[in-house]
Amino acid sequence: MAGHSILLFFLVIQCSVLAQSKDMETINFIKLFILNDQKPTHLIYGGLCWRKDLINKLVVELSTIGVRTSASFKPRSKYQDHAVLYLTDLDCAQSRTVLSYASSKELFQFTYRWLLLVTSPQLQQSKISLLENGPVLVDSDVVLAEKVGNMFKMTELHRPGPNGSMISSPRGYYNGSVVDVRAHRELYRRRRDLRGHAITMSNVIQDSNTTRLHLPREDRLELQYDSITKACWSAAKIGFEMINATPRYIFSYRYGYKVNGQWSGMIADLYANKADVGTNCVIFRDRFDVVTYTDLVAPMRMLFIFRQPPLAYVANVFYLPFSTRVWVTIAVCTAIATVTLFLASKVEIVMTKTTTQQQLDGGICDALLLTMSAVTQQGCYIEPRRAPGRMMVFVLFTALMALYAAYSANIVVLLQAPSDSIRSLPQLANAKITLAANDVDYNHFVFNQSREPLYISIRDRVFPENGKAKLYSLADGVERIRKGLFALHSVAEPVYRQIEATFLESEKCDIATVDYLVTFDSFTPVRKGSPYLELIRVVHKQIRESGIQSAIRRRYLVSKPRCTTKMSSFSSVGLMDMRPVLILMLYGVAVSVIIVIGEIIVHKLINRYYKQKSNVLMVKTIRY
């Protein structure tokens, strides 16, 4: 009897040692698994039916390699999500609750990692079925570690889509050390094969319904309509083929804006899970709650496009041919010439006994009249009669003739030259040109994005409160741009295409743009939380780096028209060009009228004075 008791005691001791060694094997496996990942890790465990001393040993062992541990599934900071590793044991009953909670909170998404321990998958099939029917998709990093004796067999689990079957791939095994058999450590490289699962793209159509026919064919017909949408689809289709996905498409008639708390258009398709990817769209702050932007596929900028106003519209071109120093020098030389002619005429009057009407009278007025006639190249009927005065007049006319030739050449160029006066949004707001917008859906929303006074002033000029909105078709708007003093707000690419087709080469040289939104380029939106986000992001970058994206742009899009040859073209001089001259004439007429009135008043006062004086003399004569 005593011998049986001793044998039973040793068996209990041996089982305890074996159980403890197995538990230490599990802890060592978890430790080496984390080290093999080579990532910063914060372990969160739940659903463990282990003894407290084993959990404490796990915490202590992991702390030696710098790994924090926690038993709380409540999120603390989204900036540390990439470091979170969840641990649960499927042999424990509480693991079902953990898996259900993780599915409801979308904790199987990227960037979370999972390590599931199990002794016999067949016995825990009910719990594994939760994974098979749950959101364990291509972005999930879920490892099932099956314990076989003293070894662990690691298997990765994921589904290519919500309706796909579970795919298992070997991760490696543990037999005292972790052996990693993955071909690539990067998750997206291991999940590139979606096995034909369908990915849907929402394509925005705003120009013509014929895009519904030409877009899937990629026949490059009618590129004047929705060319950006067609380019985005071509790039997206190549990306889908790179990850072995089946491309599908739907259409929407607006990009998507929030109206009365509800999304519309393409953004609504993404939000309602009708599509995974969308056409390039402009980045707005409120869209960040619904979509994630990936990469630039086709450039789409919303701009005010216009021709720079003529130089005569913003500056006095009659002053510009010469610098200020030249004008000052001309004024000084003219004054000196006036004084010298005055002195010469004085000498002529003294030396000449007789004078004529064509001869200078020796006064300053005649000398000034002669020099002003020379400056304006008009000539004068009075002139000096002796050699010194005539020599001075000859030199004056010769010098001013050279200046007049240079002035005339410059003024012809300046009258036809464009200005560079509008380069920013405040300058555009203050410019005296017509502001309008392309009559498409997005312009009804874009102008209401900001409440700053500058943007409100521009919006009120495009959408006046008490008038008709200045909305034009693309063809009509571009024609008004060609005529000048007109700015059209639109997506730039279709306007550039119309300009290439209708503008003369000389008319392309002064095309200018101003960004109203002052935002980044448009990027491809992907539904927030989509399992294909990382795959799409990577393949789009590969398409861009390989040059395919550049080729697609050249096939579908037109860049800003360039001024290849600055050839001169005839343009008539209008009233706006002659504005400074007309203003000078008006000032001259006003001054002359004032002088005439002054002369009349002075004449009447003098006559009244002499009349009164003569009456006084007459009275005195009568008295005497």
C-alpha positions as CSV (number, residue, x, y, z in Angstrom):
1,M,0.0,0.0,0.0
2,A,2.8,2.4,0.9
3,G,4.5,1.5,-2.4
4,H,1.4,2.5,-4.4
5,S,1.2,5.8,-2.6
6,I,4.9,6.6,-3.4
7,L,4.3,5.7,-7.0
8,L,1.2,7.9,-7.2
9,F,3.1,10.7,-5.7
10,F,5.9,10.5,-8.3
11,L,3.3,10.4,-11.1
12,V,1.7,13.5,-9.9
13,I,5.1,15.3,-9.6
14,Q,6.0,14.1,-13.1
15,C,2.7,15.3,-14.6
16,S,3.0,18.7,-12.9
17,V,6.6,19.1,-14.3
18,L,5.4,18.1,-17.8
19,A,2.5,20.5,-17.6
20,Q,4.7,23.3,-16.4
21,S,7.2,22.5,-19.1
22,K,4.5,22.6,-21.7
23,D,3.3,25.9,-20.4
24,M,6.8,27.3,-20.6
25,E,7.0,26.0,-24.1
26,T,3.9,28.1,-25.0
27,I,5.3,31.2,-23.3
28,N,8.7,30.7,-25.1
29,F,6.9,30.3,-28.4
30,I,4.9,33.5,-27.9
31,K,8.2,35.3,-27.1
32,L,10.1,34.0,-30.1
33,F,7.0,34.6,-32.4
34,I,7.1,38.3,-31.4
35,L,10.9,38.5,-31.9
36,N,10.6,36.9,-35.3
37,D,8.0,39.6,-36.4
38,Q,10.7,42.3,-35.8
39,K,8.0,44.9,-35.1
40,P,7.3,47.1,-32.1
41,T,4.6,45.1,-30.2
42,H,2.0,45.8,-27.5
43,L,0.5,42.4,-26.6
44,I,-3.2,42.4,-25.6
45,Y,-4.4,39.1,-24.3
46,G,-8.0,38.0,-23.7
47,G,-10.0,34.8,-23.4
48,L,-7.2,33.0,-21.6
49,C,-8.2,30.3,-19.1
50,W,-4.6,30.0,-17.8
51,R,-3.5,30.1,-14.2
52,K,-2.6,33.5,-12.9
53,D,1.0,32.5,-12.3
54,L,1.4,31.5,-15.9
55,I,0.0,34.8,-17.1
56,N,2.4,36.6,-14.8
57,K,5.3,34.5,-16.2
58,L,4.2,35.5,-19.7
59,V,4.1,39.2,-18.7
60,V,7.6,39.0,-17.1
61,E,9.1,37.1,-20.0
62,L,7.7,39.6,-22.6
63,S,8.9,42.5,-20.5
64,T,12.5,41.3,-20.9
65,I,12.3,41.9,-24.6
66,G,10.6,45.3,-24.3
67,V,7.0,44.2,-25.0
68,R,4.2,45.8,-23.1
69,T,1.2,43.7,-22.2
70,S,-2.4,44.5,-21.3
71,A,-5.7,42.6,-20.7
72,S,-7.9,45.5,-21.9
73,F,-9.4,45.6,-25.4
74,K,-10.4,49.2,-25.1
75,P,-8.5,51.4,-27.6
76,R,-6.1,53.9,-26.0
77,S,-4.5,55.6,-28.9
78,K,-5.0,55.0,-32.7
79,Y,-1.5,56.1,-33.3
80,Q,-0.3,52.8,-31.7
81,D,-2.5,50.5,-33.6
82,H,0.3,49.2,-35.7
83,A,2.0,47.8,-32.7
84,V,-1.0,45.9,-31.3
85,L,-0.9,42.1,-31.2
86,Y,-4.0,40.3,-29.9
87,L,-3.6,36.9,-28.2
88,T,-6.3,34.4,-27.3
89,D,-6.5,30.6,-26.7
90,L,-9.2,28.8,-28.6
91,D,-9.1,26.0,-26.1
92,C,-10.6,28.4,-23.6
93,A,-14.4,29.0,-23.5
94,Q,-14.0,32.8,-23.3
95,S,-12.3,32.9,-26.7
96,R,-15.7,32.8,-28.4
97,T,-16.6,36.1,-26.7
98,V,-13.3,37.6,-27.7
99,L,-13.7,36.6,-31.4
100,S,-17.2,38.0,-31.5
101,Y,-16.2,41.2,-29.9
102,A,-13.2,41.6,-32.4
103,S,-15.5,41.0,-35.3
104,S,-18.0,43.6,-34.2
105,K,-15.3,46.2,-33.5
106,E,-13.4,45.4,-36.8
107,L,-10.3,44.4,-34.9
108,F,-9.2,42.0,-37.7
109,Q,-8.4,44.9,-40.0
110,F,-5.0,46.2,-40.9
111,T,-2.9,47.1,-38.9
112,Y,-3.9,44.8,-36.0
113,R,-2.2,41.4,-35.7
114,W,-3.6,38.2,-34.1
115,L,-2.1,35.0,-32.6
116,L,-4.6,32.3,-32.0
117,L,-3.5,29.3,-29.9
118,V,-5.2,25.9,-30.4
119,T,-4.5,22.3,-29.4
120,S,-6.9,20.6,-31.8
121,P,-8.6,22.6,-34.6
122,Q,-11.1,19.8,-35.1
123,L,-12.3,20.1,-31.5
124,Q,-12.6,23.9,-31.8
125,Q,-14.2,24.0,-35.3
126,S,-17.2,26.0,-33.9
127,K,-14.8,28.8,-32.9
128,I,-12.9,28.7,-36.1
129,S,-16.1,29.0,-38.0
130,L,-16.5,32.4,-36.4
131,L,-13.3,33.4,-38.3
132,E,-14.6,31.8,-41.6
133,N,-17.8,33.8,-41.4
134,G,-16.2,36.9,-40.0
135,P,-14.2,39.8,-41.4
136,V,-10.9,38.0,-41.7
137,L,-10.0,39.5,-45.2
138,V,-6.9,40.2,-47.2
139,D,-5.7,42.9,-44.9
140,S,-6.0,40.6,-41.8
141,D,-2.8,39.3,-40.2
142,V,-4.2,36.3,-38.3
143,V,-2.0,33.4,-37.4
144,L,-3.4,30.1,-36.1
145,A,-0.8,28.3,-34.0
146,E,-1.7,24.6,-33.5
147,K,0.2,22.8,-30.8
148,V,1.4,19.3,-31.9
149,G,3.3,17.8,-29.0
150,N,6.2,20.1,-28.2
151,M,5.8,21.9,-31.5
152,F,3.6,24.6,-32.9
153,K,2.4,24.7,-36.5
154,M,1.7,28.2,-37.7
155,T,-0.9,28.9,-40.4
156,E,-2.1,32.2,-41.8
157,L,-5.9,32.7,-42.4
158,H,-7.6,35.1,-44.7
159,R,-10.4,35.4,-47.2
160,P,-10.1,37.3,-50.6
161,G,-13.5,38.9,-50.1
162,P,-16.6,38.9,-47.9
163,N,-18.1,36.1,-49.9
164,G,-14.9,34.1,-50.5
165,S,-13.8,30.9,-48.8
166,M,-11.1,30.8,-46.1
167,I,-7.6,30.5,-47.5
168,S,-4.8,29.0,-45.3
169,S,-1.1,29.4,-46.1
170,P,1.8,28.1,-44.1
171,R,3.6,30.6,-41.9
172,G,6.2,28.3,-40.3
173,Y,6.7,26.1,-37.2
174,Y,8.2,26.1,-33.8
175,N,10.4,23.3,-32.4
176,G,12.4,25.2,-29.8
177,S,13.0,28.0,-32.3
178,V,10.8,29.7,-34.8
179,V,11.2,28.7,-38.5
180,D,9.6,31.3,-40.8
181,V,8.7,29.8,-44.2
182,R,7.0,33.0,-45.6
183,A,8.2,33.9,-49.1
184,H,7.9,37.6,-48.2
185,R,7.5,39.4,-44.9
186,E,5.4,42.2,-46.4
187,L,1.7,41.4,-46.0
188,Y,0.6,43.0,-49.3
189,R,3.1,40.8,-51.2
190,R,1.6,37.7,-49.7
191,R,-2.0,38.8,-50.4
192,R,-1.5,40.1,-54.0
193,D,-3.6,37.2,-55.5
194,L,-7.3,37.9,-54.9
195,R,-8.2,34.8,-57.0
196,G,-10.6,36.6,-59.2
197,H,-12.6,38.4,-56.5
198,A,-14.4,41.4,-57.8
199,I,-13.5,45.0,-56.9
200,T,-15.9,47.7,-57.9
201,M,-15.0,51.2,-59.0
202,S,-17.5,54.1,-59.0
203,N,-16.9,56.3,-62.1
204,V,-18.1,59.9,-62.1
205,I,-19.8,61.1,-65.4
206,Q,-20.6,64.7,-65.8
207,D,-20.0,65.6,-69.4
208,S,-21.8,63.0,-71.6
209,N,-23.7,59.7,-71.2
210,T,-21.7,58.3,-74.0
211,T,-18.9,57.7,-71.5
212,R,-20.9,54.7,-70.2
213,L,-20.3,53.1,-73.6
214,H,-16.7,54.2,-74.2
215,L,-15.2,53.8,-70.7
216,P,-15.4,50.0,-70.5
217,R,-14.1,49.6,-74.1
218,E,-11.2,52.0,-73.5
219,D,-11.5,53.0,-77.2
220,R,-10.3,56.6,-76.6
221,L,-13.3,58.0,-78.5
222,E,-14.9,61.3,-77.5
223,L,-12.0,62.3,-75.2
224,Q,-13.5,65.7,-74.8
225,Y,-16.0,64.1,-72.4
226,D,-15.0,62.8,-69.0
227,S,-11.4,62.2,-70.0
228,I,-10.2,62.2,-66.4
229,T,-12.7,59.5,-65.5
230,K,-11.6,57.4,-68.4
231,A,-7.9,57.7,-67.5
232,C,-8.6,56.7,-63.9
233,W,-10.5,53.7,-65.0
234,S,-7.7,52.5,-67.3
235,A,-5.2,52.9,-64.5
236,A,-7.5,51.2,-61.9
237,K,-8.2,48.3,-64.3
238,I,-4.4,47.6,-64.7
239,G,-4.1,47.7,-60.9
240,F,-6.9,45.2,-60.5
241,E,-5.2,42.9,-62.9
242,M,-2.0,43.1,-61.0
243,I,-3.6,41.7,-57.9
244,N,-5.7,39.2,-59.9
245,A,-9.0,40.8,-59.2
246,T,-12.0,41.1,-61.5
247,P,-12.7,44.7,-62.4
248,R,-16.3,45.9,-62.1
249,Y,-17.7,49.4,-62.5
250,I,-20.7,51.5,-61.6
251,F,-21.5,55.1,-62.6
252,S,-22.3,58.2,-60.6
253,Y,-23.3,61.7,-61.8
254,R,-21.5,63.7,-59.1
255,Y,-18.4,63.4,-57.0
256,G,-20.2,63.5,-53.7
257,Y,-21.0,66.2,-51.2
258,K,-22.8,66.2,-47.9
259,V,-26.3,67.7,-48.2
260,N,-28.5,67.8,-45.1
261,G,-26.2,65.3,-43.4
262,Q,-26.4,62.8,-46.3
263,W,-23.7,61.9,-48.8
264,S,-24.4,61.9,-52.5
265,G,-22.7,60.7,-55.7
266,M,-19.5,58.7,-55.7
267,I,-18.8,59.3,-52.0
268,A,-22.2,57.8,-51.2
269,D,-21.4,54.7,-53.2
270,L,-18.2,54.2,-51.3
271,Y,-19.9,54.9,-47.9
272,A,-22.7,52.5,-48.7
273,N,-20.2,49.8,-49.7
274,K,-21.5,49.7,-53.3
275,A,-17.9,50.4,-54.5
276,D,-14.4,50.0,-53.2
277,V,-12.6,52.6,-55.3
278,G,-13.6,55.9,-56.9
279,T,-12.6,58.4,-59.5
280,N,-10.0,61.0,-58.6
281,C,-11.5,63.7,-56.5
282,V,-10.4,66.8,-54.7
283,I,-9.5,66.5,-51.0
284,F,-12.1,68.0,-48.7
285,R,-11.9,67.8,-45.0
286,D,-15.3,66.3,-44.4
287,R,-14.6,63.4,-46.8
288,F,-11.8,62.1,-44.6
289,D,-14.6,60.6,-42.4
290,V,-15.7,58.4,-45.3
291,V,-12.7,57.7,-47.6
292,T,-9.0,57.3,-47.5
293,Y,-7.0,58.9,-50.3
294,T,-4.3,56.8,-51.9
295,D,-2.4,58.1,-54.9
296,L,-2.6,60.6,-57.8
297,V,-3.7,58.8,-60.9
298,A,-4.9,61.6,-63.2
299,P,-4.3,65.3,-62.3
300,M,-7.6,67.1,-61.7
301,R,-7.3,70.7,-60.5
302,M,-10.2,73.1,-60.3
303,L,-8.9,76.5,-61.4
304,F,-9.9,79.9,-62.7
305,I,-8.6,79.9,-66.3
306,F,-8.3,83.2,-68.1
307,R,-6.1,85.3,-70.4
308,Q,-4.0,87.9,-68.7
309,P,-5.5,91.4,-69.3
310,P,-3.7,93.6,-71.8
311,L,-1.0,95.8,-70.4
312,A,-3.0,98.9,-71.3
313,Y,-5.8,97.6,-69.1
314,V,-3.7,97.7,-65.9
315,A,-1.0,100.3,-66.6
316,N,-0.3,103.5,-68.5
317,V,1.5,102.1,-71.6
318,F,2.4,105.6,-72.7
319,Y,4.7,106.0,-69.7
320,L,6.3,102.6,-69.9
321,P,8.6,102.9,-73.0
322,F,11.1,104.9,-71.0
323,S,12.3,104.6,-67.4
324,T,11.7,107.4,-64.9
325,R,15.3,108.6,-65.3
326,V,14.9,109.0,-69.0
327,W,11.7,111.0,-68.6
328,V,13.4,113.3,-66.0
329,T,16.3,113.7,-68.4
330,I,14.0,114.7,-71.3
331,A,12.2,117.2,-69.0
332,V,15.5,118.8,-67.9
333,C,16.8,119.0,-71.5
334,T,13.5,120.5,-72.7
335,A,13.7,123.1,-69.9
336,I,17.3,124.0,-70.9
337,A,16.4,124.2,-74.6
338,T,13.5,126.5,-73.7
339,V,15.8,128.8,-71.7
340,T,18.5,128.9,-74.4
341,L,15.9,129.6,-77.1
342,F,14.5,132.4,-75.0
343,L,18.0,134.0,-74.6
344,A,18.7,133.5,-78.3
345,S,15.4,135.2,-79.3
346,K,16.2,138.1,-77.0
347,V,19.5,138.6,-78.8
348,E,17.8,138.4,-82.2
349,I,15.3,141.1,-81.2
350,V,18.1,143.4,-80.2
351,M,20.3,142.7,-83.3
352,T,17.4,142.7,-85.8
353,K,15.6,146.0,-86.2
354,T,12.6,144.5,-88.0
355,T,10.4,141.5,-86.9
356,T,7.9,139.3,-88.7
357,Q,5.0,137.1,-87.5
358,Q,7.1,134.0,-88.1
359,Q,10.0,135.2,-85.9
360,L,10.3,134.6,-82.1
361,D,9.2,137.7,-80.3
362,G,11.8,137.3,-77.5
363,G,9.3,136.1,-74.9
364,I,9.3,132.9,-72.9
365,C,6.0,131.8,-74.3
366,D,7.2,131.6,-77.9
367,A,10.3,129.7,-76.8
368,L,8.2,127.2,-74.7
369,L,5.8,126.8,-77.6
370,L,8.7,125.9,-80.0
371,T,10.2,123.4,-77.6
372,M,6.9,121.7,-76.9
373,S,6.3,121.5,-80.6
374,A,9.6,119.7,-81.0
375,V,8.9,117.3,-78.1
376,T,5.5,116.3,-79.6
377,Q,6.9,116.2,-83.2
378,Q,4.3,118.6,-84.4
379,G,6.4,121.5,-85.6
380,C,5.8,125.3,-85.2
381,Y,5.2,128.2,-87.5
382,I,7.6,130.5,-85.6
383,E,11.3,130.0,-85.8
384,P,14.6,131.8,-85.1
385,R,16.0,133.9,-88.0
386,R,19.7,133.8,-87.1
387,A,22.2,130.9,-87.2
388,P,22.7,130.4,-83.4
389,G,19.0,129.9,-82.8
390,R,18.5,127.8,-85.8
391,M,21.4,125.5,-84.8
392,M,19.9,125.0,-81.4
393,V,16.5,124.2,-82.9
394,F,18.1,121.7,-85.4
395,V,19.9,119.9,-82.5
396,L,16.7,119.8,-80.5
397,F,14.6,118.3,-83.3
398,T,17.4,115.7,-84.2
399,A,17.7,114.5,-80.6
400,L,14.0,114.3,-80.1
401,M,13.5,112.5,-83.4
402,A,15.7,109.6,-82.2
403,L,13.8,109.5,-78.9
404,Y,10.5,109.5,-80.8
405,A,11.6,106.5,-83.0
406,A,12.5,104.5,-79.9
407,Y,9.3,105.5,-78.2
408,S,7.1,104.6,-81.2
409,A,8.7,101.1,-81.5
410,N,8.2,100.4,-77.8
411,I,4.7,101.6,-77.7
412,V,3.6,99.4,-80.5
413,V,4.9,96.3,-78.6
414,L,3.4,97.4,-75.3
415,L,-0.1,98.0,-76.8
416,Q,-0.2,94.3,-77.8
417,A,1.6,92.9,-74.8
418,P,-0.2,91.0,-72.1
419,S,0.3,91.9,-68.5
420,D,1.2,89.7,-65.5
421,S,-1.0,91.5,-63.1
422,I,-3.1,88.5,-61.9
423,R,-1.1,85.8,-60.2
424,S,-3.0,85.2,-57.0
425,L,-6.6,84.9,-55.7
426,P,-6.7,88.4,-54.1
427,Q,-5.5,89.9,-57.4
428,L,-8.1,88.0,-59.3
429,A,-10.8,89.2,-56.9
430,N,-9.7,92.8,-57.4
431,A,-9.4,92.6,-61.1
432,K,-12.0,94.1,-63.3
433,I,-12.8,91.0,-65.3
434,T,-15.9,88.8,-65.4
435,L,-15.8,85.8,-63.1
436,A,-17.9,82.8,-64.1
437,A,-18.0,79.0,-63.8
438,N,-18.6,75.9,-65.9
439,D,-22.2,74.8,-65.7
440,V,-21.5,71.4,-64.0
441,D,-22.6,69.9,-60.8
442,Y,-19.4,70.4,-58.6
443,N,-19.4,74.2,-59.1
444,H,-22.6,74.5,-57.1
445,F,-20.8,73.0,-54.1
446,V,-17.2,74.2,-54.5
447,F,-18.0,77.9,-54.0
448,N,-19.7,77.1,-50.6
449,Q,-16.7,75.4,-49.1
450,S,-15.2,78.5,-47.4
451,R,-16.7,81.4,-45.3
452,E,-13.7,83.7,-45.6
453,P,-14.5,87.2,-47.0
454,L,-12.2,86.7,-50.0
455,Y,-14.0,83.5,-51.1
456,I,-17.4,85.0,-50.4
457,S,-16.7,88.0,-52.6
458,I,-15.7,85.7,-55.5
459,R,-18.7,83.5,-54.9
460,D,-21.0,86.5,-55.0
461,R,-19.6,87.6,-58.3
462,V,-20.2,84.1,-59.8
463,F,-23.6,83.5,-58.0
464,P,-25.0,87.0,-57.4
465,E,-27.8,87.1,-54.9
466,N,-30.2,89.2,-56.9
467,G,-29.2,88.1,-60.4
468,K,-28.6,85.2,-62.7
469,A,-25.7,82.9,-61.9
470,K,-22.8,83.2,-64.3
471,L,-22.7,79.6,-65.5
472,Y,-21.6,78.8,-69.0
473,S,-21.2,75.7,-71.1
474,L,-17.6,74.6,-71.8
475,A,-17.6,75.8,-75.4
476,D,-19.2,79.1,-74.6
477,G,-16.9,79.7,-71.6
478,V,-13.7,79.0,-73.6
479,E,-14.8,81.3,-76.4
480,R,-15.3,84.1,-73.8
481,I,-11.8,83.3,-72.4
482,R,-10.4,83.8,-75.9
483,K,-12.1,87.2,-76.2
484,G,-10.4,88.3,-73.0
485,L,-11.3,89.8,-69.6
486,F,-13.2,86.6,-68.6
487,A,-12.2,83.9,-66.1
488,L,-13.9,80.5,-66.1
489,H,-13.8,78.2,-63.1
490,S,-13.6,74.6,-64.1
491,V,-11.7,71.4,-64.0
492,A,-8.6,72.4,-66.0
493,E,-8.2,69.5,-68.4
494,P,-11.3,69.8,-70.6
495,V,-10.8,73.6,-70.8
496,Y,-7.2,73.0,-72.0
497,R,-8.4,70.5,-74.6
498,Q,-10.9,73.1,-75.9
499,I,-8.3,75.8,-75.9
500,E,-6.0,73.6,-78.0
501,A,-8.8,73.1,-80.5
502,T,-10.0,76.7,-80.8
503,F,-7.2,79.2,-79.9
504,L,-4.5,80.6,-82.2
505,E,-0.9,80.0,-81.2
506,S,-0.5,83.6,-80.3
507,E,-3.6,83.5,-78.1
508,K,-2.1,80.7,-76.0
509,C,0.8,82.7,-74.7
510,D,-1.1,84.7,-72.1
511,I,-3.2,81.8,-70.6
512,A,-3.0,82.0,-66.8
513,T,-4.6,80.1,-63.9
514,V,-5.5,80.8,-60.3
515,D,-6.4,78.1,-57.8
516,Y,-9.6,78.9,-56.1
517,L,-9.6,76.0,-53.6
518,V,-5.8,76.2,-52.9
519,T,-5.8,72.4,-52.3
520,F,-3.6,69.5,-53.1
521,D,-4.0,67.5,-56.4
522,S,-6.9,65.1,-56.6
523,F,-6.3,61.6,-55.3
524,T,-8.0,58.3,-55.7
525,P,-10.5,57.7,-52.9
526,V,-10.9,54.2,-51.3
527,R,-13.6,53.3,-48.9
528,K,-12.4,53.9,-45.3
529,G,-11.7,50.5,-43.8
530,S,-11.6,48.7,-47.1
531,P,-9.5,45.5,-46.9
532,Y,-8.0,46.4,-50.3
533,L,-6.6,49.8,-49.3
534,E,-3.0,48.7,-48.9
535,L,-3.1,46.6,-52.1
536,I,-4.5,49.5,-54.2
537,R,-2.1,52.0,-52.7
538,V,0.9,49.8,-53.5
539,V,-0.2,48.9,-57.1
540,H,-0.9,52.5,-57.9
541,K,2.6,53.5,-56.8
542,Q,4.0,50.7,-58.9
543,I,2.0,51.9,-61.9
544,R,3.3,55.4,-61.4
545,E,7.0,54.3,-60.9
546,S,6.9,52.0,-64.0
547,G,5.8,54.8,-66.3
548,I,2.4,53.2,-67.1
549,Q,0.6,56.1,-65.4
550,S,2.5,58.6,-67.5
551,A,1.6,56.7,-70.7
552,I,-2.1,56.7,-69.7
553,R,-2.0,60.5,-69.1
554,R,-0.6,61.1,-72.5
555,R,-3.2,58.9,-74.1
556,Y,-6.2,60.5,-72.4
557,L,-5.3,64.0,-71.1
558,V,-4.1,67.3,-72.4
559,S,-1.7,69.5,-70.4
560,K,-1.7,73.2,-70.2
561,P,-1.2,74.8,-73.7
562,R,2.3,76.1,-74.2
563,C,3.3,79.1,-76.2
564,T,5.6,77.5,-78.8
565,T,6.2,80.5,-81.0
566,K,5.5,84.0,-79.8
567,M,4.5,85.3,-83.2
568,S,3.1,88.8,-83.5
569,S,-0.5,89.1,-84.5
570,F,-2.4,92.2,-85.5
571,S,-4.8,93.6,-83.0
572,S,-6.7,96.9,-83.3
573,V,-6.2,99.6,-80.8
574,G,-9.3,100.1,-78.7
575,L,-10.6,102.7,-76.4
576,M,-9.1,100.9,-73.4
577,D,-5.7,101.2,-75.0
578,M,-6.2,104.9,-75.6
579,R,-7.5,105.6,-72.1
580,P,-4.5,107.7,-70.9
581,V,-4.6,109.8,-74.1
582,L,-8.4,110.3,-73.7
583,I,-8.0,111.3,-70.1
584,L,-5.2,113.7,-71.0
585,M,-7.5,115.3,-73.7
586,L,-10.3,115.6,-71.2
587,Y,-8.0,117.3,-68.8
588,G,-6.8,119.6,-71.5
589,V,-10.3,120.5,-72.6
590,A,-11.2,121.1,-68.9
591,V,-8.2,123.4,-68.4
592,S,-8.8,125.2,-71.6
593,V,-12.5,125.8,-70.7
594,I,-11.3,127.1,-67.3
595,I,-8.8,129.4,-68.9
596,V,-11.4,130.7,-71.4
597,I,-13.8,131.4,-68.5
598,G,-11.0,133.1,-66.6
599,E,-10.1,135.3,-69.6
600,I,-13.8,136.3,-70.0
601,I,-14.0,137.2,-66.4
602,V,-10.7,139.1,-66.4
603,H,-11.8,140.9,-69.6
604,K,-15.1,142.0,-68.1
605,L,-13.4,143.1,-64.9
606,I,-10.9,145.2,-66.9
607,N,-13.6,146.7,-69.1
608,R,-15.6,147.6,-66.0
609,Y,-12.5,149.1,-64.3
610,Y,-11.7,151.3,-67.4
611,K,-15.4,152.2,-67.8
612,Q,-15.6,153.3,-64.1
613,K,-12.3,155.2,-64.5
614,S,-13.5,157.0,-67.6
615,N,-16.7,158.0,-65.9
616,V,-14.7,159.4,-63.0
617,L,-12.6,161.5,-65.4
618,M,-15.7,162.7,-67.2
619,V,-17.2,163.9,-63.9
620,K,-14.1,165.7,-62.9
621,T,-13.9,167.4,-66.3
622,I,-17.5,168.6,-66.0
623,R,-16.9,170.0,-62.6
624,Y,-13.9,172.0,-63.8
